[in-house]
Amino acid sequence: MSSSMILVFALCMAACAHALYWSLVLIRVSDRLSNLMLSGLLVSLALRVGKSVTIFVIPEAMIPANVVGLLGMSWAGPFTLLFALALFDSSFRFRRIHLLHFVPGVIALGFAIMGHWIVYRIFTVHLFIYLIATAVWLIRNRSSHRSDDDAWRWVWYVTAGTFILCITFGLQLTFYQPLIYRLIVLSATVIFYGLSWWAIGHARLFTPPRKQKAVVDLYRDVGIRIEQLLTQERIFVDPTLNVSGLAQLLKVPPYVVSRAVNSTFNKTFSELLTSHRLRHAEARLISDSDKYTVEGIAFESGFNTVSSFYTAFRKQHNMTPMQYRNSGRLLDDRQA
């Protein structure tokens, strides 16, 4: 084995060990579902990256390494999507039905053991599809989710990093060259260490709020001020409002705003904004039924797009805004 490949192998093991260690730290820090999903993603990527270099350096380990790598490849996509869902939706719970995301990878292990490596190409596409699905979900819900600056950047960093690795996996299947393996190791090293470095300065995304009295009092006071701004000054009608902007109004750090919202309202910042915007829109749909269109009320209530308004409204009422407006008119007619 050449000295350059020994260096690549050592670097690969260091990057994978870092990802595995980071996954354990996330679980130890908090049992938040987003932490568990991110931990699963890191383990999956570490298995897939480690497989690539292991079989190149130690050809005798091809079959077991390929089986383990396939498992990581097949689970990375589902973990990415579930991580995004758990990060932004505090009501999201991992249920038995979500296990179906991981079944194809388990089934494919049998084909891998028998040497049918076509499954690697299938699950490279499988990972790519999940990453696209994650990106589409984020874009469709950007009006509510991007209000939390740190969480919005974080989920895109993780998704983009996984996408870059997916590209290198595809290149490996096309070009069986040492250069590609070096590219995989270099990309994994930069992504794993880069993401963890960014995460250090944004610990509130991973840790539960502290319970010391002074901190609890601070969050309660900030929560009261937030409620006043939302109910009395109706700042929620500003479609550009985010955690950083509200923090500037309150003259506190952004993480204090996020934790105050979580502890006071038991919601994420985006969920809190959406609830106020929906209540405002509901009142306007009934009281101003002849003055404004549904689209006008959506924008006037702070929604960036009509589609995000319709999605949030359907989720809340199981009907469209127009159906809600018509039901209010029918009630008025009966009362008259």
PyMOL commands that set and color helices and strands:
alter all, ss='L'
color gray80, all
select helices_A, chain A and resi 3-29+33-57+59-88+96-101+103-113+118-140+142-145+149-174+178-200+203-205+213-231+235-237+243-250+254-265+269-287+294-300+306-317+321-335
alter helices_A, ss='H'
color red, helices_A
deselect
rebuild
show_as cartoon
